[in-house]
Amino acid sequence: MTPPAAGSTLVIALLLMWTQLTAADTVASTASQTVEFAPQQPQTPPLTMVGNDGAAMLLVPAGEFIMGSDADEIVRLAIKQELVEDEIPRHRVYLDAFYIDQYEVTNAHFQQFVHATGYRTQAEREDWGWADTGEEWGQVTGATWRAPLGPGSSIAELAQHPVVQVSQADAKAYCAWAGKRLPTEAEWEKAARGTDGRMYPWGDQFEGTRLNFCDAHCPRRWHDPTANDGYRYTAPVGHYAGDQSPYGAYDMAGNVREWVADWYDENYYKHSPPRNPSGPAAGEQAVLRGGGWCNQWCSVGRVPPACGSIPEAYLRTVTGQYGAASRALMASQRPSAP
């Protein structure tokens, strides 16, 4: 909403005062008078908004939340602590308010960006991407966001699936076009888990019906043969009931991993600032958050873990991730990866 011009409120007030002047007031008008105005009350921001790219965004209010994991949580999940040292300790972090995309950036939205700007992704310029070759990832010539698995694959039927095969630089270019930015790792984690320190966006217990992860369709030796999420690779964004975070964001535990703005530092949680942390000043690896269609439940659904990956290579993967996906953000107001 556009605020009224600076002087308009004063003009209206003076007009109202003029209609109430008496003859005595008129005589006394030569004396100096003081007009007092009631203090302006701060406006409550709306809970939702629509970004320049047409994507729905959700308000994450200012305040503290619990970031990271503790030793007891690691023990309960039977995870080797040396594998998750980078997410210890749990610590309180204060963040200013912001808006975050409700869904991962879709192929449809990314196509709008490309049509408007003529942008070519890193995978298109270099003519290869990391893609699923069955039991593992491999470098596949011709794998791009338009052909996530390489030549012969297509996104023709995947308009509402998250865009993949994009690097962090590609994700940032999209955000700039949309008038947004990538969330920091702290902003992403708060949007995913809320303020109560829960392990998954929906609570503390894993539920395989709430997300797209490595189920019976997944071509990996660690797949869960008892689960069926309906898709071998990516699923349409917002597909799973009960998948929302406390603020209403979807797919923050599964479908595709997501780019954030931070550089990776395995010791950052141990010394990060308590207010609006923005990550290390420099680094060699960018951070991915969330889980993807090829990940196990212990890493897929949990929101604390961070994953560091090389921006030019690993993070630009398969059809299941924005080479990483992404989710965009507006301050005081998400794209993705493998």
Residue frames as qw, qx, qy, qz and C-alpha x, y, z in Angstrom:
[[0.000, 0.890, 0.457, 0.000, 0.00, 0.00, 0.00],
 [0.403, 0.433, -0.027, 0.806, 1.32, 3.40, -0.94],
 [0.285, -0.534, -0.511, 0.610, 1.36, 5.73, 2.10],
 [0.163, 0.932, 0.321, 0.050, -0.30, 9.18, 1.80],
 [0.439, 0.617, -0.141, 0.638, 1.87, 12.12, 0.92],
 [0.439, -0.079, -0.546, 0.709, 3.70, 13.57, 3.88],
 [0.069, -0.014, 0.202, -0.977, 1.56, 16.69, 4.12],
 [0.399, -0.314, -0.614, -0.604, -1.87, 15.23, 3.36],
 [0.477, -0.469, -0.706, 0.232, -2.70, 14.19, 6.93],
 [0.230, -0.307, -0.277, 0.881, -1.88, 17.70, 8.17],
 [0.183, -0.092, -0.353, -0.913, -4.09, 19.32, 5.53],
 [0.481, -0.415, -0.705, -0.313, -7.06, 17.12, 6.48],
 [0.449, -0.435, -0.588, 0.513, -6.52, 17.81, 10.17],
 [0.108, -0.178, -0.070, 0.976, -6.40, 21.56, 9.58],
 [0.314, -0.242, -0.516, -0.759, -9.59, 21.48, 7.53],
 [0.520, -0.482, -0.705, -0.012, -11.40, 19.63, 10.32],
 [0.365, -0.370, -0.403, 0.753, -10.12, 22.12, 12.86],
 [0.012, -0.039, -0.195, -0.980, -11.27, 25.07, 10.74],
 [0.404, -0.412, -0.612, -0.541, -14.88, 23.87, 10.64],
 [0.569, -0.545, -0.585, 0.194, -14.93, 23.80, 14.43],
 [0.309, 0.054, -0.217, 0.924, -13.58, 27.32, 15.03],
 [0.102, -0.807, -0.558, 0.166, -15.88, 29.67, 16.95],
 [0.167, 0.921, 0.050, 0.348, -15.87, 33.46, 16.79],
 [0.508, -0.819, 0.265, 0.023, -13.76, 33.51, 19.92],
 [0.836, -0.107, 0.379, 0.381, -11.39, 31.05, 18.35],
 [0.552, 0.675, 0.222, 0.436, -11.13, 33.33, 15.35],
 [0.121, -0.963, 0.123, -0.208, -10.17, 36.29, 17.51],
 [0.643, -0.640, 0.414, 0.080, -7.63, 34.19, 19.36],
 [0.917, 0.322, 0.142, 0.187, -6.18, 32.79, 16.17],
 [0.323, 0.859, -0.293, 0.268, -3.43, 35.37, 16.18],
 [0.509, -0.654, 0.541, -0.148, -1.94, 33.70, 19.24],
 [0.302, 0.415, -0.848, -0.132, 0.46, 30.88, 18.67],
 [0.873, -0.136, 0.192, -0.426, -1.13, 27.48, 18.95],
 [0.080, -0.412, 0.904, 0.080, 0.32, 23.96, 19.22],
 [0.853, 0.105, -0.182, -0.478, -1.30, 21.03, 17.42],
 [0.334, -0.399, 0.848, -0.100, -0.61, 17.62, 18.88],
 [0.740, 0.201, -0.476, -0.431, -1.05, 14.39, 16.92],
 [0.882, -0.307, 0.315, -0.168, -1.51, 10.92, 18.37],
 [0.214, -0.529, 0.770, 0.285, 1.55, 8.72, 17.81],
 [0.709, 0.323, -0.420, -0.466, 1.27, 6.60, 14.69],
 [0.810, -0.249, 0.506, -0.160, 0.81, 2.92, 15.46],
 [0.058, -0.412, 0.815, 0.403, 3.10, 0.49, 13.60],
 [0.776, 0.219, -0.208, -0.554, 1.30, -1.47, 10.92],
 [0.721, -0.197, 0.662, -0.052, 1.11, -5.25, 11.27],
 [0.160, 0.403, -0.708, -0.557, 2.64, -6.86, 8.16],
 [0.848, 0.119, -0.115, -0.503, 0.37, -9.20, 6.18],
 [0.757, -0.292, 0.583, -0.028, 0.90, -12.93, 6.68],
 [0.712, 0.235, 0.559, 0.353, 1.24, -13.52, 2.93],
 [0.194, 0.758, -0.175, -0.597, 2.29, -11.63, -0.16],
 [0.847, 0.429, 0.281, 0.140, 3.00, -12.30, -3.84],
 [0.484, -0.470, 0.335, 0.657, 6.49, -11.74, -5.23],
 [0.266, 0.629, -0.297, -0.667, 7.37, -10.08, -8.53],
 [0.117, 0.215, -0.899, -0.363, 7.59, -13.53, -10.10],
 [0.672, -0.174, -0.341, -0.634, 4.01, -14.35, -9.07],
 [0.570, -0.038, -0.795, 0.206, 5.10, -16.78, -6.35],
 [0.587, -0.727, -0.222, -0.279, 3.28, -16.90, -3.01],
 [0.380, 0.371, -0.570, 0.626, 5.39, -15.83, -0.03],
 [0.644, -0.600, -0.474, -0.026, 4.91, -16.34, 3.72],
 [0.122, -0.824, 0.292, -0.469, 5.79, -14.11, 6.64],
 [0.753, -0.175, -0.503, 0.386, 8.31, -15.41, 9.18],
 [0.267, -0.938, -0.093, -0.203, 8.00, -12.97, 12.10],
 [0.228, 0.664, -0.530, 0.475, 10.96, -11.46, 13.90],
 [0.739, -0.551, 0.227, -0.315, 12.22, -13.25, 16.98],
 [0.197, -0.538, 0.819, -0.027, 14.39, -16.04, 18.31],
 [0.945, 0.079, -0.161, -0.275, 14.45, -19.70, 17.31],
 [0.687, -0.478, 0.540, 0.091, 16.54, -22.76, 18.17],
 [0.625, 0.660, -0.377, -0.176, 19.15, -23.57, 15.50],
 [0.236, 0.516, -0.816, 0.111, 21.28, -26.72, 15.20],
 [0.854, -0.201, -0.452, -0.161, 21.27, -30.07, 17.04],
 [0.389, -0.683, 0.536, -0.308, 22.42, -31.41, 20.36],
 [0.080, 0.359, -0.930, 0.015, 24.14, -34.64, 21.36],
 [0.474, 0.124, 0.760, -0.428, 20.95, -36.25, 22.72],
 [0.682, 0.539, 0.048, -0.491, 19.21, -35.82, 19.37],
 [0.402, 0.570, -0.687, -0.201, 22.12, -37.42, 17.55],
 [0.159, -0.194, 0.939, -0.233, 22.06, -40.39, 19.95],
 [0.611, 0.294, 0.521, -0.518, 18.30, -40.90, 19.48],
 [0.700, 0.602, -0.120, -0.364, 18.74, -41.12, 15.73],
 [0.875, -0.168, 0.387, 0.238, 21.74, -43.47, 16.00],
 [0.566, 0.794, -0.071, 0.209, 23.86, -41.19, 13.80],
 [0.758, -0.095, -0.152, 0.627, 27.62, -41.15, 14.23],
 [0.184, -0.899, -0.173, 0.358, 28.39, -37.85, 15.89],
 [0.409, -0.403, 0.397, 0.716, 31.52, -37.28, 13.82],
 [0.283, 0.382, 0.682, 0.556, 29.27, -37.10, 10.73],
 [0.090, -0.822, -0.452, -0.335, 27.19, -34.25, 12.13],
 [0.505, -0.379, -0.267, 0.728, 29.67, -32.22, 14.17],
 [0.156, 0.167, 0.224, 0.947, 28.93, -29.22, 11.93],
 [0.362, -0.572, -0.441, -0.589, 25.34, -28.95, 13.25],
 [0.644, -0.578, -0.418, 0.275, 26.36, -28.85, 16.92],
 [0.003, 0.255, 0.833, -0.491, 25.61, -27.12, 19.25],
 [0.049, -0.765, -0.607, -0.210, 22.01, -26.07, 19.52],
 [0.274, -0.212, -0.192, 0.918, 21.95, -22.32, 19.98],
 [0.178, 0.791, 0.514, -0.280, 19.45, -19.47, 20.03],
 [0.318, 0.076, 0.371, 0.869, 19.42, -17.07, 17.08],
 [0.217, 0.689, 0.383, -0.576, 17.43, -13.86, 16.62],
 [0.328, 0.219, 0.602, 0.694, 16.25, -12.97, 13.11],
 [0.260, 0.285, 0.030, -0.922, 14.48, -9.91, 11.75],
 [0.671, 0.416, 0.504, -0.351, 11.17, -10.57, 9.98],
 [0.045, 0.351, -0.675, -0.648, 11.22, -11.78, 6.38],
 [0.818, 0.305, 0.147, -0.465, 9.01, -13.37, 3.70],
 [0.239, -0.337, 0.866, 0.282, 10.00, -16.69, 2.12],
 [0.506, 0.124, -0.589, -0.617, 8.58, -18.54, -0.88],
 [0.787, -0.147, 0.361, -0.478, 5.87, -21.01, 0.08],
 [0.956, 0.205, 0.210, 0.015, 7.12, -23.45, -2.59],
 [0.568, -0.295, 0.475, 0.603, 10.37, -24.33, -4.29],
 [0.265, 0.578, -0.289, -0.716, 10.94, -22.47, -7.55],
 [0.790, 0.292, 0.528, -0.110, 9.16, -24.40, -10.30],
 [0.493, 0.090, 0.591, 0.632, 10.13, -25.10, -13.90],
 [0.187, 0.799, 0.511, 0.258, 7.29, -22.80, -14.95],
 [0.216, -0.955, -0.035, 0.202, 8.64, -19.86, -12.95],
 [0.519, -0.461, 0.447, 0.565, 12.22, -20.47, -14.04],
 [0.464, 0.387, 0.616, 0.506, 11.06, -20.58, -17.66],
 [0.052, 0.952, 0.299, 0.046, 9.45, -17.16, -17.23],
 [0.401, -0.791, 0.242, 0.395, 12.79, -15.86, -16.01],
 [0.546, -0.116, 0.607, 0.566, 14.67, -17.35, -18.98],
 [0.347, 0.658, 0.569, 0.351, 12.15, -16.01, -21.51],
 [0.083, -0.979, -0.172, 0.067, 12.33, -12.54, -20.00],
 [0.316, -0.843, 0.346, 0.263, 16.12, -12.34, -19.79],
 [0.733, 0.575, -0.362, -0.030, 17.61, -14.83, -22.24],
 [0.388, -0.671, 0.611, -0.162, 19.62, -16.27, -19.34],
 [0.819, 0.235, -0.522, -0.043, 21.68, -19.43, -19.94],
 [0.778, -0.601, 0.158, -0.091, 22.49, -21.57, -16.92],
 [0.222, -0.683, 0.686, 0.117, 25.94, -22.81, -16.06],
 [0.668, 0.027, 0.743, 0.043, 24.99, -26.34, -17.16],
 [0.640, 0.715, 0.278, -0.041, 23.85, -24.98, -20.53],
 [0.172, 0.913, -0.358, -0.095, 27.05, -23.00, -21.02],
 [0.232, -0.560, 0.795, 0.035, 29.26, -25.94, -20.07],
 [0.707, 0.206, -0.499, -0.458, 27.03, -28.57, -21.72],
 [0.561, -0.043, -0.817, 0.124, 26.92, -31.02, -18.83],
 [0.490, -0.541, 0.233, -0.642, 25.39, -31.62, -15.42],
 [0.081, -0.169, 0.939, -0.290, 25.38, -34.17, -12.63],
 [0.706, -0.028, -0.205, -0.677, 22.51, -36.57, -13.27],
 [0.745, -0.206, 0.567, -0.285, 21.16, -39.89, -12.02],
 [0.420, 0.432, -0.727, -0.330, 22.73, -42.82, -13.82],
 [0.782, -0.149, -0.578, -0.178, 21.01, -45.51, -11.76],
 [0.771, -0.402, -0.393, 0.298, 23.09, -46.43, -8.72],
 [0.478, -0.448, -0.081, 0.751, 24.97, -43.17, -8.53],
 [0.233, 0.910, 0.055, -0.339, 25.42, -39.65, -9.89],
 [0.690, 0.015, 0.407, 0.599, 27.50, -39.09, -12.98],
 [0.036, 0.537, -0.192, -0.820, 28.55, -36.29, -15.30],
 [0.528, 0.477, 0.696, 0.102, 26.07, -36.36, -18.17],
 [0.158, -0.085, 0.374, 0.910, 26.64, -34.38, -21.35],
 [0.217, -0.328, -0.541, -0.744, 23.60, -32.29, -22.23],
 [0.359, -0.569, -0.710, 0.206, 21.96, -32.48, -18.80],
 [0.036, 0.225, -0.063, 0.972, 20.36, -29.07, -18.14],
 [0.309, 0.188, 0.552, -0.752, 17.26, -27.67, -16.46],
 [0.633, 0.306, -0.207, -0.680, 15.36, -28.32, -19.72],
 [0.846, 0.158, -0.495, -0.118, 16.64, -31.94, -19.90],
 [0.505, -0.715, 0.387, -0.290, 17.36, -32.89, -16.27],
 [0.867, -0.213, 0.446, 0.060, 18.51, -36.46, -17.00],
 [0.309, -0.349, 0.637, 0.614, 20.32, -35.58, -20.20],
 [0.314, 0.204, -0.540, -0.754, 19.35, -35.90, -23.90],
 [0.373, -0.215, -0.857, -0.282, 15.93, -37.48, -24.34],
 [0.219, -0.508, -0.698, 0.455, 14.57, -36.23, -21.03],
 [0.012, -0.500, -0.311, -0.808, 12.23, -33.27, -20.80],
 [0.022, 0.206, 0.590, -0.781, 10.28, -31.01, -18.44],
 [0.259, -0.210, -0.526, -0.783, 7.27, -30.91, -20.77],
 [0.597, -0.500, -0.566, -0.271, 5.08, -32.57, -18.14],
 [0.618, -0.325, -0.467, 0.543, 6.90, -31.11, -15.14],
 [0.078, 0.690, 0.096, 0.713, 5.86, -27.46, -15.12],
 [0.518, -0.737, 0.048, -0.431, 4.95, -27.54, -11.42],
 [0.903, -0.215, -0.166, 0.332, 7.96, -29.62, -10.35],
 [0.344, -0.850, 0.164, 0.364, 10.97, -27.85, -8.83],
 [0.578, 0.764, -0.283, 0.038, 13.55, -26.67, -11.33],
 [0.823, -0.420, 0.273, 0.267, 16.84, -28.59, -11.12],
 [0.741, 0.253, 0.225, 0.580, 20.26, -28.53, -12.78],
 [0.113, 0.908, 0.008, 0.403, 20.96, -24.99, -11.65],
 [0.584, 0.080, -0.440, 0.677, 24.01, -23.79, -9.78],
 [0.281, -0.654, -0.438, 0.549, 23.98, -21.37, -6.88],
 [0.124, -0.261, 0.228, 0.930, 24.98, -18.62, -9.30],
 [0.154, -0.313, -0.709, -0.613, 21.94, -19.48, -11.44],
 [0.321, -0.635, -0.687, 0.152, 19.73, -19.37, -8.36],
 [0.248, -0.534, -0.178, 0.789, 21.05, -15.94, -7.44],
 [0.018, -0.013, 0.470, 0.883, 20.41, -14.68, -10.98],
 [0.245, -0.514, -0.754, -0.328, 16.79, -15.82, -10.75],
 [0.342, -0.648, -0.519, 0.440, 16.37, -14.13, -7.38],
 [0.192, -0.329, 0.082, 0.921, 17.79, -10.85, -8.68],
 [0.108, -0.212, -0.620, -0.748, 15.34, -10.90, -11.59],
 [0.383, -0.579, -0.701, -0.163, 12.45, -11.57, -9.19],
 [0.155, -0.718, 0.136, -0.665, 13.52, -8.77, -6.83],
 [0.848, -0.512, -0.004, -0.134, 14.41, -11.24, -4.08],
 [0.129, 0.666, -0.720, 0.146, 17.46, -13.03, -2.71],
 [0.693, -0.047, -0.718, 0.056, 18.45, -16.46, -1.43],
 [0.636, -0.737, -0.029, -0.227, 17.70, -16.97, 2.28],
 [0.014, 0.624, -0.728, 0.284, 20.57, -17.26, 4.70],
 [0.458, -0.008, -0.887, 0.062, 21.02, -20.65, 6.29],
 [0.014, 0.155, 0.685, -0.712, 19.54, -19.34, 9.54],
 [0.483, 0.197, 0.003, -0.853, 16.49, -17.89, 7.75],
 [0.599, 0.102, -0.691, -0.391, 15.94, -21.17, 5.92],
 [0.333, -0.056, -0.892, 0.301, 16.16, -23.20, 9.14],
 [0.202, 0.185, 0.508, -0.817, 13.74, -20.99, 11.04],
 [0.572, 0.196, -0.241, -0.760, 11.25, -21.11, 8.16],
 [0.580, 0.103, -0.783, -0.200, 11.54, -24.91, 8.19],
 [0.482, -0.173, -0.805, 0.298, 11.36, -25.72, 11.91],
 [0.375, -0.804, -0.298, -0.351, 9.77, -22.77, 13.65],
 [0.085, -0.741, 0.395, -0.537, 10.75, -21.70, 17.14],
 [0.812, -0.443, 0.222, -0.309, 10.39, -24.91, 19.17],
 [0.158, -0.590, 0.788, 0.079, 13.47, -26.79, 17.92],
 [0.893, 0.162, 0.325, -0.266, 11.51, -29.59, 16.22],
 [0.517, -0.292, 0.694, 0.407, 13.41, -32.14, 14.13],
 [0.276, 0.325, 0.741, 0.519, 11.10, -32.11, 11.11],
 [0.115, -0.219, -0.178, -0.952, 8.88, -29.37, 9.68],
 [0.599, -0.406, -0.432, -0.538, 5.78, -31.13, 11.07],
 [0.752, -0.602, 0.093, -0.253, 7.14, -32.32, 14.45],
 [0.269, -0.668, 0.692, -0.047, 9.65, -34.70, 16.02],
 [0.704, -0.005, 0.710, -0.011, 8.64, -38.00, 14.41],
 [0.050, 0.284, -0.676, -0.678, 9.49, -39.00, 10.84],
 [0.634, 0.401, 0.558, -0.355, 6.44, -39.74, 8.69],
 [0.348, -0.125, 0.700, 0.611, 7.18, -41.06, 5.20],
 [0.270, 0.644, 0.694, 0.176, 3.75, -40.08, 3.85],
 [0.053, -0.907, -0.201, 0.366, 4.54, -36.38, 4.27],
 [0.021, -0.805, 0.402, 0.436, 7.42, -35.99, 1.79],
 [0.845, 0.505, -0.173, -0.017, 9.24, -37.17, -1.32],
 [0.334, -0.710, 0.619, 0.029, 12.31, -39.16, -0.24],
 [0.263, 0.387, -0.853, -0.233, 14.21, -42.35, -1.21],
 [0.755, -0.020, 0.408, -0.513, 11.26, -44.73, -1.17],
 [0.776, 0.082, 0.623, 0.062, 10.57, -47.96, -3.08],
 [0.633, 0.757, 0.155, 0.046, 10.86, -46.09, -6.40],
 [0.069, -0.922, 0.364, 0.107, 14.31, -44.71, -5.58],
 [0.890, 0.357, -0.251, 0.131, 17.23, -46.35, -7.46],
 [0.052, 0.694, -0.585, 0.417, 19.56, -46.35, -4.44],
 [0.556, 0.000, -0.814, 0.167, 20.70, -49.21, -2.21],
 [0.082, -0.081, -0.639, 0.761, 19.53, -47.30, 0.90],
 [0.401, -0.250, -0.327, -0.818, 15.95, -46.88, -0.32],
 [0.394, -0.015, 0.699, -0.596, 12.99, -47.71, 1.93],
 [0.159, -0.078, -0.868, -0.464, 11.10, -50.56, 0.21],
 [0.055, -0.495, -0.824, 0.270, 8.11, -50.14, 2.55],
 [0.086, 0.639, 0.218, -0.733, 7.38, -46.56, 1.53],
 [0.382, 0.431, 0.626, 0.526, 5.71, -45.25, -1.62],
 [0.026, -0.558, -0.176, 0.811, 5.66, -41.48, -2.18],
 [0.575, 0.681, 0.404, -0.207, 4.40, -41.88, -5.75],
 [0.435, 0.878, -0.193, -0.057, 7.45, -40.55, -7.62],
 [0.901, 0.055, -0.049, 0.428, 10.83, -41.86, -8.68],
 [0.438, 0.233, -0.076, 0.865, 12.35, -38.40, -8.98],
 [0.061, -0.009, 0.257, -0.964, 10.79, -35.03, -8.16],
 [0.030, 0.596, 0.798, -0.083, 7.18, -34.46, -7.20],
 [0.035, 0.742, 0.280, 0.608, 5.02, -31.39, -7.89],
 [0.138, 0.222, -0.469, 0.844, 5.68, -28.69, -5.30],
 [0.425, -0.123, 0.340, -0.830, 3.26, -28.69, -2.38],
 [0.585, 0.006, -0.694, -0.419, 2.04, -32.18, -3.26],
 [0.487, -0.142, -0.829, 0.236, 2.06, -33.82, 0.18],
 [0.477, -0.725, -0.222, -0.444, -0.61, -33.11, 2.80],
 [0.748, -0.658, -0.036, 0.078, 0.78, -32.32, 6.21],
 [0.777, 0.186, -0.031, 0.601, 4.19, -31.36, 4.81],
 [0.076, 0.876, 0.028, 0.475, 4.01, -27.69, 5.84],
 [0.420, 0.104, -0.500, 0.750, 6.42, -26.05, 8.22],
 [0.149, -0.558, -0.605, 0.548, 5.02, -24.03, 11.15],
 [0.088, 0.503, -0.036, -0.859, 4.80, -21.02, 8.80],
 [0.706, 0.526, 0.304, -0.365, 3.21, -22.96, 5.91],
 [0.257, 0.665, -0.602, -0.360, 6.23, -23.60, 3.64],
 [0.969, 0.115, 0.127, -0.178, 6.18, -26.90, 1.72],
 [0.893, 0.377, -0.134, 0.206, 8.90, -29.39, 0.72],
 [0.043, -0.860, 0.446, -0.244, 11.53, -28.21, 3.16],
 [0.661, -0.410, 0.621, -0.092, 12.25, -31.81, 4.21],
 [0.667, 0.089, 0.703, 0.231, 12.08, -33.61, 0.86],
 [0.595, 0.768, 0.225, -0.079, 11.68, -33.36, -2.92],
 [0.670, 0.529, -0.129, 0.505, 14.92, -31.44, -3.63],
 [0.556, -0.456, -0.210, 0.663, 17.68, -29.90, -1.57],
 [0.159, 0.938, 0.271, 0.147, 17.77, -26.13, -1.65],
 [0.515, 0.354, -0.151, 0.766, 20.41, -23.48, -2.11],
 [0.317, -0.888, -0.254, 0.216, 20.98, -20.88, 0.58],
 [0.275, 0.935, -0.139, 0.177, 23.24, -17.85, 0.49],
 [0.529, -0.762, 0.372, 0.021, 25.90, -19.00, 2.97],
 [0.475, 0.532, -0.697, 0.079, 29.39, -20.35, 2.44],
 [0.906, -0.305, -0.285, -0.065, 30.05, -23.60, 4.30],
 [0.118, 0.586, -0.646, 0.474, 32.22, -23.74, 7.42],
 [0.667, -0.212, -0.715, 0.004, 32.09, -26.88, 9.56],
 [0.400, -0.234, -0.572, 0.676, 32.76, -24.82, 12.70],
 [0.063, -0.400, -0.166, -0.899, 30.42, -21.90, 12.00],
 [0.584, -0.601, -0.446, -0.314, 27.67, -23.00, 14.41],
 [0.698, -0.351, -0.398, 0.480, 30.19, -22.91, 17.25],
 [0.338, -0.337, -0.109, 0.872, 30.96, -19.21, 16.85],
 [0.097, 0.530, 0.532, 0.654, 28.18, -17.68, 14.71],
 [0.085, -0.151, 0.243, -0.955, 26.70, -14.37, 15.89],
 [0.117, 0.347, 0.857, -0.364, 23.43, -14.60, 17.84],
 [0.332, 0.689, 0.318, -0.561, 21.64, -12.01, 15.69],
 [0.633, 0.729, 0.002, -0.262, 20.98, -12.25, 11.92],
 [0.531, -0.423, 0.620, 0.394, 23.97, -14.50, 11.08],
 [0.611, 0.679, -0.123, -0.388, 24.86, -14.33, 7.38],
 [0.970, 0.159, 0.064, 0.175, 27.45, -17.09, 7.20],
 [0.656, -0.353, 0.222, 0.629, 31.22, -17.00, 6.67],
 [0.143, 0.793, -0.142, -0.575, 32.65, -14.12, 4.66],
 [0.457, 0.562, -0.592, -0.352, 34.23, -16.51, 2.13],
 [0.719, -0.176, 0.660, -0.132, 34.61, -20.19, 1.39],
 [0.042, 0.295, -0.815, -0.497, 34.98, -22.88, -1.26],
 [0.099, -0.305, -0.932, -0.169, 31.65, -24.62, -0.83],
 [0.386, -0.260, -0.060, -0.883, 28.10, -23.31, -0.75],
 [0.266, 0.007, 0.832, -0.487, 25.46, -24.62, 1.63],
 [0.452, -0.199, -0.667, -0.558, 22.50, -26.79, 0.69],
 [0.333, -0.096, 0.651, -0.675, 19.59, -27.35, 3.06],
 [0.785, 0.137, 0.129, -0.590, 16.75, -29.83, 3.26],
 [0.554, -0.118, 0.817, 0.109, 16.40, -33.29, 1.76],
 [0.399, 0.389, -0.481, -0.677, 15.82, -34.68, -1.69],
 [0.892, 0.102, -0.096, -0.430, 14.12, -37.57, -3.43],
 [0.793, 0.294, -0.515, 0.135, 17.31, -39.67, -3.24],
 [0.018, 0.504, -0.622, 0.599, 18.08, -39.09, 0.44],
 [0.413, -0.232, -0.858, 0.198, 17.44, -41.35, 3.43],
 [0.380, -0.785, -0.427, -0.240, 14.84, -40.40, 6.04],
 [0.626, -0.558, -0.228, 0.495, 17.46, -39.62, 8.67],
 [0.338, -0.223, 0.153, 0.902, 18.90, -36.84, 6.52],
 [0.040, 0.438, 0.608, 0.661, 15.96, -36.03, 4.32],
 [0.306, -0.769, -0.512, -0.231, 13.37, -34.97, 6.81],
 [0.540, -0.586, -0.261, 0.545, 15.59, -33.47, 9.47],
 [0.246, 0.932, 0.140, 0.225, 15.93, -29.73, 9.17],
 [0.447, -0.833, 0.199, 0.260, 19.09, -29.05, 11.25],
 [0.741, -0.158, 0.403, 0.513, 21.80, -30.55, 9.00],
 [0.277, 0.836, -0.217, -0.422, 23.70, -28.43, 6.52],
 [0.865, 0.153, 0.379, 0.290, 25.39, -29.82, 3.45],
 [0.057, -0.773, 0.320, 0.545, 28.37, -28.19, 1.80],
 [0.779, 0.341, 0.472, 0.233, 28.88, -28.65, -1.92],
 [0.355, -0.215, 0.358, 0.837, 31.01, -27.18, -4.67],
 [0.374, 0.593, 0.214, -0.680, 28.94, -24.49, -6.43],
 [0.356, 0.520, -0.503, -0.591, 30.09, -25.34, -9.95],
 [0.304, 0.194, -0.909, -0.210, 29.68, -29.10, -9.80],
 [0.108, -0.180, -0.956, 0.205, 27.95, -31.32, -7.28],
 [0.216, 0.403, 0.509, -0.729, 25.19, -28.90, -6.47],
 [0.506, 0.388, -0.274, -0.720, 24.07, -28.92, -10.06],
 [0.309, -0.127, 0.942, -0.009, 22.61, -32.40, -10.10],
 [0.069, 0.203, 0.932, 0.292, 19.70, -34.42, -11.23],
 [0.280, -0.460, -0.522, -0.661, 16.08, -34.07, -11.89],
 [0.532, -0.608, -0.577, 0.117, 15.42, -34.22, -8.23],
 [0.426, -0.697, -0.191, 0.544, 17.21, -31.11, -7.28],
 [0.225, 0.960, -0.017, -0.164, 17.91, -27.57, -8.47],
 [0.665, 0.412, -0.391, 0.484, 21.13, -29.19, -9.44],
 [0.151, -0.272, -0.618, 0.722, 19.84, -27.82, -6.42],
 [0.019, -0.754, -0.593, -0.282, 16.49, -26.22, -6.05],
 [0.227, 0.107, -0.271, 0.929, 15.90, -22.82, -4.75],
 [0.212, -0.772, -0.597, 0.046, 13.54, -20.86, -2.62],
 [0.280, 0.467, -0.015, 0.839, 13.67, -17.09, -2.75],
 [0.382, -0.600, -0.535, 0.456, 13.23, -14.56, 0.01],
 [0.102, 0.733, 0.095, 0.666, 12.44, -10.92, 0.58],
 [0.314, -0.021, -0.579, 0.752, 13.74, -9.23, 3.69],
 [0.199, 0.263, 0.525, -0.784, 11.08, -8.15, 6.19],
 [0.612, 0.141, -0.354, -0.693, 9.01, -9.52, 3.86],
 [0.718, -0.287, 0.627, 0.094, 13.51, -20.32, -2.14],
 [0.712, 0.417, -0.474, -0.308, 15.59, -22.05, -6.10],
 [0.880, -0.350, 0.268, -0.175, 17.24, -25.87, -5.31],
 [0.138, 0.639, -0.752, -0.087, 20.08, -28.53, -5.68],
 [0.686, 0.043, -0.709, -0.161, 20.62, -32.31, -5.64]]
